[in-house]
Amino acid sequence: MKNSIKMFIIGVVVGVVVTLLVLMVIVPSKMFVVKESKLSFHETVEAVEKSASDLNWGMPHKYDLQATLKGKGFEVKPVQVISLCKPNHANQVLSLDSERHISAILPCRIAVYEKGGKTYISYLNAGFLSNIMSKKVKPVMGQVGAELEVVIRQIVK
């Protein structure tokens, strides 16, 4: 009996440790998609905008974070964040009162930045996040993730 209790406690402790390691190591590495662009910084920004438009995604705003921070007295390398929206996807989420909290991650954003002399594209991994969303939101987020991959497919290495 004592051995059974001891094994049970060890099993629980090991399970908790493994779960914490997964949450601390694997999940953060899956939260964002980061890919190197085969184009220059400005060409990448233009290509993302054109590709998104070709796939009927709107672009409600573009943030030039380098310019914004320069205006505040800081110097950073070029980085632009492009907000993208596909109204039919947004409507599927925002029309449900129970799911309106998802608006915190809407519209989708794609960042284009330079690092080490190369240009990169990054965005929230909507496909991965769909796995932890409700049954109502999961298919929409999965579709968003797939479409964002199509937006950047021709731009990345």
Salt bridges, closest charged atoms under 4 A:
GLU36 OE2 - LYS157 NZ 2.89
GLU49 OE2 - LYS62 NZ 2.81
ASP54 OD2 - LYS50 NZ 2.84
GLU147 OE1 - LYS86 NZ 2.98
GLU147 OE2 - HIS89 NE2 3.00
GLU149 OE1 - LYS35 NZ 2.93
